């Protein structure tokens, strides 16, 4: 991007010292404020050009307060903690690090699955209270040969499928994008609907991303379809599950739930937890630690450095979630030209005078001595024959074509 001065980066969550050093080696001026809270961020963001967060929420107020901000990086898989709409309105890239915590979350999901099947948590609590209850806790069914249903087959869901095969489990899966070919490749059986999956499964593990269409996606109908005594594991997001329906299923159908995520989670790493009733009702509960391993943290930190490096070099961050994959502009103008100063400026001037907006533009230089180039422009309006004629008559233009 050609910064004359070091790019300013604010890290508003914990990130490894190695990553900070690597960012500084890219020529960045890095400020770390891992303790800043969401409501304090607008006052601390200052002249940062790049903001890195993990759990700290980035509100519209923070975006509006950041006059120099051009990139927000979520050091994690989702972007639900960032007001993406506010960033998009300001032309600020939002990028994330999907897939880097897949193994960590999958390992916890399998751990919760086993804990629920073998009543590990309750057995431990009783042992600590001096109670030896071998008869009660020795009645587990076991997992080998049983069916695990996976709702959502992104990187984490696929990692869970791989782990469960190692346990000798049969696997069924559902996602909107799951094809028979992909199911065969993963060694699973595809279900046509989530309810079919619920009915077929001895245990269910949820791995959906948060979106308006997935809020309370797992509700009463899903739990009604599950087998009595089945296991339910959620390591995705609390908002995806109707927790009142889950409570009812635990009480009425003996569903054994194991949760890493909840509806109302405290901010920060050490706080009071309000929903103790649910925590006491389920078979196992952990405080949203699915992605929290050293391996995961190192992988995410490395990805943050990579994203920043690519952005500084090209101006386009990889993993951007708020950039159109393909322009909706219906007209493609291809201008082959000699690679000389001012050629593209003259093309843009002609289009500006014609009132035509350019939605995308890419200029490619040919090899050798770089004498010639080809520029493709996506336009919101089709140029008239007069505009095309003006372009063809301009200096250093080789050919103009409209696709």
C-alpha positions in Angstrom: 0.0 0.0 0.0 3.0 2.2 0.1 2.8 3.8 3.6 5.4 6.5 4.0 5.0 6.2 7.8 4.4 2.9 9.8 0.8 1.6 9.6 -0.8 2.0 13.0 -2.3 -1.2 14.5 -4.3 -1.4 17.7 -4.7 -4.9 19.3 -7.6 -4.8 21.6 -7.4 -8.3 22.9 -4.6 -10.7 24.0 -2.4 -11.8 21.1 0.9 -13.6 21.3 4.1 -11.6 21.7 5.5 -13.4 18.7 2.7 -12.1 16.6 3.3 -8.5 17.8 6.9 -8.8 16.9 6.1 -10.2 13.5 3.7 -7.3 12.9 6.4 -4.8 13.9 8.8 -6.5 11.5 6.3 -5.7 8.7 6.9 -2.1 9.5 3.8 -1.5 11.7 3.6 0.6 14.9 1.7 -1.7 17.2 -0.3 -0.7 20.3 -1.6 -3.5 22.6 -4.5 -2.7 24.9 -5.8 -6.2 25.9 -8.0 -4.9 28.7 -10.0 -2.4 26.8 -13.8 -2.9 27.0 -16.3 -2.5 24.2 -17.8 0.7 25.6 -14.2 2.1 26.0 -13.0 1.2 22.5 -14.3 4.4 20.8 -12.1 6.5 23.1 -9.1 4.3 22.6 -9.2 3.6 18.9 -7.6 6.9 18.0 -5.8 7.0 14.7 -5.4 3.2 14.3 -5.6 2.1 10.7 -5.9 -1.6 11.6 -7.9 -3.0 14.6 -7.4 -6.6 15.8 -9.9 -8.0 18.2 -11.0 -11.4 19.5 -13.8 -11.2 22.0 -14.0 -7.4 22.3 -17.1 -6.1 20.6 -16.7 -3.5 17.9 -19.8 -1.4 17.9 -21.0 1.2 15.4 -19.8 3.9 17.9 -16.2 2.5 17.7 -16.3 2.4 13.9 -17.6 6.0 13.7 -14.9 7.2 16.1 -12.1 5.7 14.0 -11.3 8.3 11.3 -8.3 6.4 10.0 -9.5 2.8 10.3 -9.4 0.7 7.1 -9.3 -2.9 8.3 -10.8 -4.8 11.3 -9.5 -8.3 11.9 -11.4 -10.8 14.1 -8.8 -13.1 15.5 -11.3 -16.0 15.4 -13.7 -17.7 13.1 -16.8 -15.5 13.3 -17.6 -11.8 13.0 -20.7 -11.7 15.1 -18.9 -9.4 17.7 -18.3 -6.8 15.0 -20.9 -4.3 13.6 -20.1 -5.4 10.0 -22.9 -3.2 8.5 -21.3 -0.1 10.2 -17.9 -1.0 8.9 -19.3 -1.6 5.4 -20.9 1.8 5.3 -17.6 3.4 6.0 -15.7 1.3 3.5 -13.8 -0.6 6.2 -12.7 -4.1 5.4 -13.7 -6.8 8.0 -11.6 -10.0 7.9 -11.5 -13.1 10.1 -9.5 -16.3 10.6 -11.8 -19.2 9.8 -10.6 -22.8 10.2 -7.7 -21.9 12.5 -9.5 -23.1 15.6 -11.2 -26.1 14.1 -9.2 -28.8 15.8 -9.4 -27.1 19.2 -13.3 -26.8 19.0 -13.6 -30.3 17.6 -11.5 -31.7 20.5 -13.7 -30.0 23.1 -16.9 -31.2 21.3 -15.7 -34.8 21.5 -14.6 -34.3 25.1 -18.1 -33.0 26.0 -19.6 -35.9 24.1 -17.6 -38.4 26.1 -18.2 -36.5 29.4 -22.0 -36.6 28.8 -21.9 -40.3 27.9 -19.8 -41.3 30.9 -21.2 -38.8 33.4 -17.6 -37.6 34.1 -18.6 -34.3 35.7 -21.2 -35.6 38.1 -18.9 -38.6 39.0 -16.1 -36.1 39.8 -18.3 -33.9 41.9 -19.5 -36.9 43.9 -15.9 -38.2 44.3 -14.8 -34.8 45.7 -17.7 -35.0 48.1 -16.5 -38.4 49.3 -19.1 -40.5 47.4 -18.0 -43.7 45.6 -21.0 -44.3 43.2 -19.5 -46.9 40.9 -22.9 -48.7 40.4 -24.6 -45.4 39.2 -21.8 -44.2 36.9 -20.9 -47.6 35.5 -24.1 -47.8 33.5 -23.0 -45.8 30.5 -24.0 -47.1 27.1 -20.8 -46.3 25.2 -20.2 -44.5 21.9 -18.8 -47.1 19.5 -21.3 -48.1 16.8 -23.7 -45.4 17.8 -24.8 -42.6 15.5 -23.5 -39.0 15.8 -25.5 -36.3 14.0 -23.5 -33.2 13.0 -25.5 -30.0 12.3 -23.3 -27.8 10.2 -20.4 -29.2 8.2 -17.9 -26.3 7.9 -14.3 -26.8 9.0 -15.2 -27.6 12.6 -18.1 -30.0 11.8 -15.8 -31.9 9.4 -13.1 -32.1 12.1 -15.7 -33.5 14.5 -16.7 -36.1 11.9 -13.1 -37.2 11.5 -12.6 -37.5 15.3 -15.9 -39.4 15.7 -14.9 -41.9 13.1 -11.8 -42.6 15.3 -14.3 -43.5 18.1 -16.0 -46.0 15.8 -19.2 -44.0 15.5 -21.5 -43.8 12.6 -22.0 -40.2 11.4 -24.9 -38.5 9.7 -24.9 -34.8 8.8 -26.9 -31.9 7.6 -26.1 -28.5 6.2 -27.6 -26.4 3.5 -24.6 -26.9 1.2 -24.0 -30.6 1.8 -24.0 -32.6 -1.4 -24.1 -36.4 -1.8 -20.6 -36.2 -3.2 -19.3 -34.3 -0.2 -21.1 -36.6 2.2 -19.4 -39.6 0.5 -16.0 -37.9 0.7 -16.5 -37.3 4.4 -17.7 -40.8 5.0 -21.1 -39.7 6.4 -24.7 -40.1 5.5 -26.5 -36.9 4.5 -29.9 -36.1 6.0 -32.5 -34.2 4.1 -33.6 -32.1 7.0 -32.4 -31.2 10.5 -35.4 -33.1 12.0 -34.4 -36.3 10.1 -30.9 -35.9 11.6 -32.4 -35.5 15.1 -34.5 -38.6 14.8 -31.6 -40.8 13.5 -29.0 -39.7 16.0 -27.9 -41.1 19.4 -25.9 -37.9 19.9 -26.0 -34.5 18.2 -23.2 -31.9 17.9 -24.0 -28.4 16.6 -21.6 -26.4 14.4 -23.5 -23.6 12.8 -22.4 -20.0 12.3 -24.4 -17.2 13.8 -26.7 -15.5 11.3 -30.3 -14.2 11.3 -31.5 -17.4 9.8 -29.8 -19.6 12.4 -31.0 -17.8 15.5 -32.9 -20.3 17.7 -32.5 -22.7 14.8 -32.4 -25.7 17.3 -35.8 -25.4 19.0 -38.6 -27.5 20.4 -39.3 -29.3 17.1 -35.7 -30.5 16.9 -35.6 -31.7 20.6 -39.0 -33.4 20.1 -37.5 -35.4 17.2 -34.5 -36.5 19.2 -34.4 -39.9 20.9 -35.0 -40.0 24.7 -31.8 -40.1 26.5 -29.8 -38.8 23.5 -26.8 -36.5 24.0 -26.8 -32.9 22.8 -23.5 -30.9 22.4 -23.3 -27.3 21.5 -19.9 -25.6 21.0 -21.0 -23.1 18.3 -23.0 -20.2 19.7 -25.6 -19.9 22.4 -28.0 -17.9 20.2 -28.5 -20.9 17.9 -30.3 -22.9 20.5 -33.7 -22.2 22.2 -32.5 -22.8 25.7 -36.0 -23.0 27.2 -36.8 -25.8 24.7 -33.5 -27.4 25.8 -34.4 -27.2 29.5 -37.7 -28.9 28.7 -36.0 -31.6 26.7 -33.5 -32.3 29.5 -36.3 -32.6 32.1 -38.9 -34.4 30.0 -36.9 -36.6 27.6 -33.7 -37.0 29.7 -31.6 -35.4 27.0 -28.0 -35.2 28.2 -26.8 -31.8 27.2 -23.1 -30.6 27.2 -22.6 -26.9 26.5 -19.6 -24.6 25.9 -21.8 -21.6 24.8 -24.7 -19.8 26.4 -27.3 -17.1 25.7 -25.9 -14.5 28.0 -22.1 -14.8 28.4 -20.2 -12.4 30.7 -17.6 -10.2 29.1 -14.0 -10.9 30.0 -12.2 -14.0 31.3 -13.2 -13.9 34.9 -16.8 -12.9 35.9 -19.9 -14.1 37.6 -22.2 -16.4 35.6 -25.9 -15.9 36.0 -27.5 -19.0 34.5 -26.4 -21.4 37.2 -29.7 -23.2 36.9 -28.9 -24.4 33.4 -25.3 -25.2 34.3 -26.6 -27.5 37.1 -29.2 -29.0 34.7 -26.8 -30.1 32.0 -24.3 -33.0 32.1 -21.3 -30.8 31.4 -20.6 -27.1 31.0 -17.6 -25.1 30.1 -17.2 -21.3 29.8 -16.8 -20.8 26.0 -13.3 -22.3 25.8 -13.7 -24.3 22.6 -11.0 -22.3 20.7 -8.8 -21.7 23.7 -5.7 -23.8 23.2 -2.2 -22.7 22.6 -2.1 -24.5 19.3 -5.2 -22.6 18.2 -3.9 -19.2 19.5 -0.7 -19.7 17.6 -2.5 -20.6 14.4 -4.8 -17.6 14.7 -2.0 -15.2 15.5 -0.1 -16.4 12.4 -3.1 -15.8 10.3 -3.6 -12.3 11.6 0.0 -11.5 10.6 -0.6 -13.0 7.2 -3.7 -11.0 6.6 -1.9 -7.8 7.6 1.0 -8.6 5.4 -1.2 -9.2 2.3 -3.2 -6.1 3.0 -0.1 -3.9 3.3 1.2 -5.3 0.0 -2.0 -5.3 -2.0 -4.6 -3.2 -0.3 -6.9 -6.2 -0.3 -7.0 -8.4 2.8 -7.6 -12.1 2.4 -10.7 -13.5 4.3 -12.6 -10.2 3.9 -16.3 -10.9 4.7 -17.9 -7.6 3.5 -16.6 -7.3 -0.1 -18.7 -8.5 -3.0 -17.3 -11.7 -4.4 -18.5 -10.6 -7.8 -19.7 -7.2 -9.0 -23.4 -6.9 -9.8 -22.5 -4.4 -12.6 -23.8 -6.0 -15.8 -21.3 -4.4 -18.3 -17.7 -5.3 -18.7 -15.4 -3.0 -20.7 -12.0 -4.2 -21.7 -9.4 -1.6 -22.7 -6.1 -2.9 -24.2 -3.5 -0.1 -24.0 0.1 0.9 -24.0 1.5 1.0 -20.5 2.1 4.7 -20.2 1.4 7.5 -17.8 -2.1 9.0 -18.0 -3.7 6.4 -20.2 -6.1 5.1 -17.6 -6.8 8.6 -16.3 -8.1 9.5 -19.7 -10.3 6.5 -19.8 -11.7 7.3 -16.4 -12.3 10.9 -17.4 -14.4 9.8 -20.4 -16.5 7.5 -18.3 -16.9 10.2 -15.6 -18.2 12.7 -18.2 -20.7 10.1 -19.4 -22.0 9.6 -15.9 -20.9 5.9 -15.8 -19.8 4.5 -12.5 -17.0 2.0 -12.2 -17.7 -0.8 -9.7 -14.6 -2.9 -10.3 -11.3 -2.3 -12.1 -8.3 -4.5 -12.7 -5.3 -3.7 -14.8 -2.9 -6.4 -16.0 0.6 -5.8 -17.4 1.9 -8.1 -20.1 5.3 -9.8 -19.7 8.5 -8.9 -21.5 9.3 -5.2 -21.2 5.8 -4.4 -19.9 4.9 -2.4 -23.0 1.2 -3.3 -23.1 -1.5 -3.8 -20.6 -5.2 -4.8 -20.4 -7.7 -3.1 -18.1 -11.1 -4.7 -17.3 -13.7 -2.4 -15.9 -17.2 -3.4 -14.5 -19.7 -0.7 -15.2 -23.1 0.0 -13.8 -24.3 1.4 -17.2 -23.6 0.3 -20.8 -21.5 2.9 -22.6 -23.0 4.4 -25.8 -21.3 4.0 -29.2 -20.2 7.6 -28.9 -18.4 6.9 -25.5 -16.8 3.8 -27.0 -15.6 5.9 -30.0 -14.1 8.5 -27.7 -12.2 5.8 -25.9 -10.9 4.3 -29.1 -9.7 7.6 -30.3 -7.7 8.4 -27.1 -3.9 8.3 -27.2 -2.1 5.0 -26.5 -5.3 2.9 -26.8 -4.8 -0.4 -28.7 -8.4 -1.8 -28.6 -11.7 -1.2 -26.7 -14.3 -3.9 -26.5 -17.6 -4.2 -24.6 -18.6 -7.6 -23.2 
